[in-house]
């Protein structure tokens, strides 16, 4: 059948289409609206009905399985390539269908990761082998860490020598200086090891703030003390601080981090920080990252109470956000049992309702899979394996730089002495070689890194989503669907 041309006329109620991929969405209503629109383009009868049903099928599929390759979707619909091309054109020109995908059970993959990356052109740069300054650059400045978390891949006792601090911080400063002005949100501080163990972190934060960069610090907040803030006032130049929360009392913290009385100290640090932030009128945002570990699914209501207690330190400037995640490591000891996931589904509903009541200003992000679970769809976390890892990763999208200047390709590989991680070093930033030059040389060299068993643990949730998207795009292009690769695009994608 021929490909239709023109723009689909607006019609009401488009809301039926936008909601069709959600649990309980009214497929019949959405199909009816689409049939009406198709009739205005000259399609009627059985063809209009079939096309409307197929368009709904595509929205539902990609709302719950965002990394489906187009050929698989075509075979599922049972249409030939010409008709499928017509359907894809219609899909592109029906904004409500794209909205339906973004609102589906797996919509967070689209809104949090895929579409923001599409807008920058970073994904196409990887697919077409074009050098580009990375979309995301993690600076890992910590020489050590005071915790030893059981789910962390860090080698026990591994650290960087203190003698590396001066040259390392000079190198980080050079990276901050070369970030393009068009990428203000590119750089963040994380680890690796705990960033606040680096006494020069405040100066680096001030340097980035002076350039107008919106830099985020990921920290365990154990060292976010009044004394640290006095010594490193540049920390107030950060755009945001995300504190990893490992429990809600000292016993839970010690079970996870092996550090006695750590929760008491972290909570005191956060409370004091919030008091100072309000007094200074600092725009810096503060939030918590809370990982639901086995045995902790029932603690979410207590998390709201903890946030409310923190807010009491700063009534006029409450905590900004909480992100709740599952363990992305893929290890069996981090996965929730089936019975606990069923409990978690109900707990998530109660948690969001209670938070709305007790901490109404709090923004809650449930991430890729937990939002689906809350809505009643038990979506499995994406799991990349050594067989689906990419031979040269995605340096144009994200890299991590450690205290020595080594540029790592995956977020969980930038730990000292970690077995096998050296195979995922793209190069080293030095006084004679910038980060952009390291990435460009790596991309042009296009090495083939053969993954070993266990290498998948080097990828965090972001790395896994990016890998899956790139694999999908390349397969779509190879199958002749380059103009529509990945189904949803974004303005600015090349």
C-alpha positions in Angstrom: 0.0 0.0 0.0 1.1 3.5 -0.7 2.6 5.8 2.0 0.3 8.6 3.0 1.4 12.1 2.9 0.5 15.3 4.8 -0.1 16.0 8.4 -2.8 14.2 10.4 -5.5 16.7 11.3 -6.1 17.3 15.0 -9.1 15.6 16.5 -10.6 15.1 19.9 -10.5 13.3 22.2 -6.7 12.8 21.7 -6.5 11.9 25.4 -7.7 8.4 24.6 -4.7 7.9 22.4 -2.2 9.3 24.9 -3.5 7.0 27.6 -3.7 3.8 25.5 -0.4 2.3 26.6 -1.1 2.7 30.3 -2.5 -0.2 32.3 -6.2 -0.1 31.7 -6.0 2.1 28.7 -9.1 2.0 26.4 -7.8 0.5 23.2 -11.3 0.7 21.5 -11.6 4.4 22.2 -8.1 5.1 20.9 -8.7 3.0 17.8 -11.9 4.9 17.2 -10.2 8.3 17.3 -7.5 7.1 14.9 -10.0 5.7 12.5 -11.7 9.0 12.3 -8.5 10.7 11.6 -7.5 8.2 8.9 -10.9 8.7 7.2 -10.1 12.4 6.8 -7.0 11.2 4.9 -8.9 9.0 2.6 -8.6 5.7 4.5 -11.9 4.0 5.3 -13.4 0.6 6.0 -11.2 -2.3 6.8 -7.9 -0.5 5.9 -8.6 2.3 8.3 -9.6 -0.1 11.1 -6.5 -2.3 10.6 -4.2 0.7 10.4 -5.7 2.2 13.6 -5.3 -1.1 15.4 -1.7 -1.4 14.2 -0.9 2.1 15.4 -2.3 1.3 18.8 -0.3 -1.9 18.9 2.9 0.0 18.2 2.2 2.5 21.0 1.4 -0.3 23.5 4.5 -2.3 22.5 7.0 0.5 22.7 5.5 1.8 25.9 6.3 -1.5 27.6 9.2 -2.7 25.5 11.1 0.3 24.4 14.1 -1.5 22.9 12.1 -3.6 20.4 13.7 -3.6 17.0 11.4 -2.5 14.2 11.6 -5.7 12.2 10.4 -7.6 15.2 7.5 -5.1 15.6 6.7 -5.5 11.9 6.6 -9.3 12.1 4.3 -9.0 15.2 1.9 -6.9 13.2 2.1 -9.3 10.2 2.4 -6.5 7.5 4.8 -6.1 4.6 7.5 -3.5 4.5 5.6 -1.0 2.4 2.6 -1.0 4.7 4.9 -0.9 7.8 6.6 2.2 6.3 3.2 3.8 5.9 2.4 3.0 9.5 5.7 4.5 10.8 5.0 7.7 8.8 1.5 7.9 10.4 3.0 7.2 13.8 5.5 10.0 13.4 2.8 12.5 12.5 0.5 11.6 15.4 1.9 13.4 18.5 -0.5 11.6 20.8 1.0 8.2 19.9 4.5 9.4 20.9 2.9 10.7 24.2 1.3 7.3 24.7 4.7 5.6 24.4 6.3 8.0 26.9 3.4 7.4 29.4 3.6 3.7 29.1 4.9 1.3 31.8 8.5 1.7 30.6 8.1 5.4 29.8 11.0 6.4 32.1 13.5 4.8 29.7 12.2 7.3 27.1 11.9 10.4 29.2 14.9 10.0 31.5 17.5 8.6 29.1 16.6 7.9 25.4 15.0 11.2 24.3 17.4 13.5 26.2 20.3 11.7 24.5 18.5 11.9 21.1 18.2 15.6 21.4 22.0 16.0 21.7 22.9 13.8 18.7 25.2 11.7 21.0 23.6 8.4 20.1 23.9 9.0 16.3 27.6 10.0 16.9 28.2 6.6 18.4 26.3 4.7 15.6 28.1 6.6 12.9 31.5 6.7 14.5 31.8 10.4 14.8 34.0 11.9 17.6 32.2 14.1 20.0 32.7 15.6 23.5 30.8 13.2 25.8 27.3 14.0 26.8 28.1 12.9 30.4 31.4 13.2 32.1 31.8 11.7 35.6 34.8 13.0 37.6 35.9 10.5 40.2 38.1 12.6 42.6 37.9 10.5 45.8 41.2 8.9 46.9 39.4 6.6 49.3 36.1 5.7 51.0 35.0 5.3 54.6 32.4 2.7 53.8 32.6 -0.8 52.5 29.2 -1.5 51.1 28.4 -5.2 50.4 26.9 -4.4 46.9 29.8 -2.2 45.8 32.4 -3.6 43.4 35.3 -1.7 45.1 38.3 -3.9 46.0 38.6 -3.9 49.7 41.4 -1.6 50.8 42.0 -0.2 47.3 42.7 3.5 47.2 44.7 6.2 45.4 47.9 7.5 47.0 47.6 10.9 48.5 50.5 12.0 46.3 48.1 11.9 43.3 45.8 14.6 44.6 47.7 17.7 43.3 48.2 16.5 39.8 44.8 14.8 39.8 43.0 18.0 40.8 44.9 20.0 38.2 43.8 17.4 35.6 40.1 17.7 36.7 40.4 21.4 36.5 41.5 21.1 32.9 38.6 18.8 32.1 36.1 21.3 33.6 37.7 24.1 31.5 37.2 22.2 28.2 33.5 21.4 28.7 31.6 23.1 25.8 29.4 26.0 26.8 26.5 24.3 25.1 26.8 21.4 27.7 26.3 23.0 31.1 25.0 19.8 32.7 27.7 17.4 31.4 30.0 17.1 34.5 29.2 15.4 37.8 31.3 14.3 40.7 31.0 10.7 41.8 32.9 7.5 42.3 34.6 5.2 42.4 35.5 6.2 45.9 33.9 8.9 48.0 34.4 12.4 46.4 34.4 14.3 49.7 37.6 12.5 50.7 39.3 14.9 48.2 40.2 18.2 50.0 40.2 20.0 46.7 36.7 19.2 45.7 35.3 22.6 46.8 37.8 24.4 44.5 36.8 22.2 41.6 33.1 22.9 42.3 33.8 26.6 42.4 35.7 26.4 39.1 32.7 24.7 37.4 30.3 27.1 38.9 32.3 30.0 37.7 31.9 28.7 34.2 28.2 28.3 34.6 28.2 24.5 34.8 25.4 22.8 36.6 27.5 20.2 38.5 26.1 17.5 40.7 27.8 15.7 43.6 27.0 12.1 44.4 28.1 11.4 47.9 27.5 9.3 51.0 27.4 12.6 53.0 29.5 11.1 55.9 32.0 13.9 55.4 29.5 16.6 54.6 30.2 18.2 57.9 30.2 21.8 59.1 33.9 21.7 59.1 34.1 20.5 55.5 31.8 23.3 54.4 33.9 25.8 56.2 37.1 24.5 54.6 35.5 24.1 51.2 33.0 26.9 50.6 33.2 26.2 46.9 30.8 23.3 47.5 28.0 25.8 47.6 28.7 26.4 43.9 27.3 23.0 43.0 23.9 22.7 41.3 22.9 19.7 43.3 24.0 17.1 45.9 22.6 13.6 45.7 23.2 11.6 48.9 23.1 7.8 48.7 21.1 6.6 51.7 21.9 3.1 52.8 19.3 2.6 55.5 17.1 4.4 58.0 18.9 3.6 61.2 22.4 2.7 62.5 21.8 -1.0 62.3 20.7 -1.0 58.7 23.6 1.3 57.8 26.2 -0.9 59.5 24.7 -4.0 57.9 25.2 -2.4 54.5 28.4 -0.2 54.9 30.1 -1.9 57.9 30.5 1.5 59.5 29.1 1.8 63.1 26.8 4.8 63.9 27.0 6.0 60.3 23.3 6.8 59.9 23.4 9.1 63.0 26.2 11.1 61.5 24.8 11.3 58.0 21.4 12.4 59.2 23.0 15.1 61.4 25.1 16.3 58.5 22.1 16.6 56.2 20.1 18.4 58.8 22.8 20.9 59.5 23.4 21.4 55.7 19.7 22.1 55.2 19.8 24.7 58.0 22.8 26.5 56.5 21.4 26.3 53.0 18.2 28.0 54.0 20.1 30.7 56.0 22.4 31.4 53.0 19.6 31.3 50.5 21.8 29.0 48.4 20.1 27.7 45.2 21.8 24.3 45.5 19.4 21.4 45.3 19.6 18.5 47.8 18.1 15.1 47.4 18.4 11.4 48.4 19.1 8.3 46.4 17.5 5.3 48.1 18.2 1.8 46.9 15.7 -0.8 47.9 17.8 -3.7 49.1 16.5 -7.2 50.0 14.5 -7.0 53.2 13.9 -3.3 52.9 10.8 -3.1 50.7 8.6 -2.3 53.7 10.7 0.7 54.8 9.4 3.3 52.3 6.9 4.8 54.7 9.7 5.3 57.1 11.7 7.1 54.3 8.9 9.7 54.1 9.1 10.2 57.9 12.9 10.7 57.6 12.4 13.3 54.9 9.9 15.1 57.1 12.4 15.1 60.0 15.0 16.6 57.7 12.5 19.3 56.6 12.1 20.3 60.2 15.7 21.7 60.0 14.7 24.0 57.2 10.9 24.7 57.1 11.2 27.2 54.3 13.5 25.1 52.1 12.5 21.4 52.2 14.4 18.5 50.6 14.1 18.8 46.9 13.9 15.2 45.6 14.2 11.5 46.3 15.1 8.9 43.8 14.1 5.3 44.6 15.8 2.5 42.8 16.3 -1.3 42.7 19.8 -2.8 42.7 21.1 -2.6 39.1 24.1 -4.7 39.6 22.4 -7.9 38.4 23.8 -9.9 41.2 21.5 -12.5 42.8 22.1 -11.1 46.3 20.7 -7.7 45.2 17.5 -8.9 43.6 14.2 -8.9 45.4 12.3 -12.2 45.9 9.0 -12.5 44.1 7.0 -12.2 47.3 8.9 -9.1 48.3 8.2 -7.5 44.9 4.5 -8.1 45.4 4.8 -6.4 48.7 6.8 -3.6 47.1 4.1 -2.9 44.5 1.6 -2.1 47.3 4.3 -0.2 49.3 5.1 2.1 46.4 1.5 3.2 46.1 1.3 3.9 49.8 4.7 5.6 49.7 3.8 8.1 47.0 0.4 8.8 48.6 1.9 9.3 52.0 4.7 11.5 50.6 2.1 13.7 48.8 0.4 14.2 52.2 3.3 14.7 54.5 6.0 16.1 52.2 4.0 17.8 49.4 7.0 19.7 47.9 9.1 16.5 47.5 9.7 15.3 43.9 9.8 11.5 43.7 11.5 9.7 40.9 10.9 5.9 40.8 13.1 5.3 37.8 12.9 2.8 35.0 11.1 -0.2 36.5 9.6 0.9 39.9 7.2 3.3 38.2 5.9 0.4 36.2 5.5 -1.7 39.3 3.6 1.0 41.1 1.1 1.2 38.2 0.6 -2.6 38.4 3.0 -3.8 35.7 5.9 -5.8 37.1 8.5 -4.8 34.5 11.9 -6.5 34.7 15.0 -4.4 34.9 17.0 -4.4 31.7 20.0 -6.8 31.9 22.8 -6.4 29.5 25.0 -9.5 29.2 28.6 -10.0 27.8 26.9 -11.2 24.6 25.1 -7.9 24.2 27.8 -5.5 25.4 29.2 -3.3 22.6 32.7 -3.8 21.4 33.8 -0.2 22.0 31.1 1.0 24.4 29.8 4.6 24.0 32.4 7.2 24.7 30.5 9.9 22.9 27.7 9.4 25.4 29.5 8.9 28.7 32.9 8.5 30.2 34.4 8.6 33.7 37.7 10.1 34.7 39.6 9.0 37.8 42.2 10.7 39.9 45.0 9.4 37.6 43.3 10.8 34.5 42.3 7.4 33.2 39.1 7.6 31.1 36.8 4.7 31.8 34.0 3.6 29.5 31.5 2.4 32.1 30.4 3.9 35.4 31.1 0.9 37.6 34.6 0.3 36.2 36.3 3.3 37.6 37.6 1.7 40.8 41.3 1.3 41.5 42.7 -2.3 41.2 39.4 -3.7 39.9 40.1 -6.9 38.0 39.4 -6.5 34.3 38.5 -2.8 34.5 41.7 -1.7 32.7 40.4 -3.2 29.5 37.7 -0.5 29.6 40.1 2.5 29.8 39.9 4.6 26.6 43.1 6.5 27.4 44.5 9.0 29.9 44.1 12.8 30.2 47.5 14.4 30.7 48.9 18.0 30.5 49.5 17.2 26.8 46.2 15.4 26.0 42.7 16.7 26.7 39.7 14.6 27.3 38.3 15.5 23.9 41.5 14.2 22.3 41.4 11.0 24.3 37.8 10.3 23.2 38.4 11.3 19.6 41.5 9.0 19.4 39.5 6.2 21.0 36.6 6.6 18.6 38.8 6.8 15.5 40.7 3.7 16.7 37.4 1.8 17.2 38.9 -1.0 19.2 37.1 -4.3 19.7 37.0 -5.1 23.4 35.9 -8.7 24.0 33.8 -8.8 27.1 34.6 -11.5 29.7 32.1 -13.1 32.0 31.3 -10.7 34.8 32.1 -7.6 32.8 28.4 -6.8 32.7 28.7 -5.6 36.3 30.7 -2.6 35.1 27.5 -1.2 33.6 25.1 0.7 35.8 21.4 1.3 34.9 22.3 4.2 32.6 25.0 2.3 30.8 22.6 -0.6 30.2 19.9 1.6 28.8 22.3 3.3 26.5 23.8 0.0 25.3 20.3 -1.4 24.6 19.3 1.7 22.6 22.4 1.7 20.5 22.1 -2.0 19.7 18.4 -1.4 18.7 19.4 1.6 16.5 22.1 -0.3 14.7 19.8 -3.3 14.1 17.1 -1.0 12.7 19.6 0.7 10.4 20.9 -2.7 9.2 17.3 -3.8 8.5 16.7 -0.8 6.3 14.8 1.3 8.8 17.3 4.1 9.2 14.8 6.9 8.8 12.7 5.5 11.7 15.4 3.8 13.8 14.3 3.4 17.4 10.7 4.6 16.6 10.7 7.8 18.7 13.1 10.5 17.8 13.5 14.0 19.3 14.0 17.4 17.9 17.7 18.0 17.2 18.6 14.3 16.6 20.8 13.9 13.5 
